[in-house]
Amino acid sequence: MINYGFKDYQTNARNDSSVDTYNRFNDEVIKRDKNNLNLMAKQELEFYKDQRHKQFIQLCEINNENN
C-alpha cells in the first residue's frame, strides 16, 4: 500500500488518484494471493500483479516527463 504524498525515486509526488489506483490493484493482489487458487484465479492474480506494476512505472514516467 502506498500512502498519500508518496514520492518516487526522483522525489516527484504522486497525486491522490494515482495512489488510489495503485492501491486498488494492490488490494486485488493481496486478496487473491491469500487463497489456494485454481489455474484461472492464478492467471487473474498475475494480471493484477502486472497491472499494479505497470501503474507504478507509468506514473513514475509521467512525473519525469512533467519536470
Secondary structure, DSSP 8 states (H G I E B T S, - for coil): ---TT-B-TT--B--HHHHHHHHHHHHHHHHHHTS---HHHHHHHHHHHHHHHHHHHHHHHHHHHT-
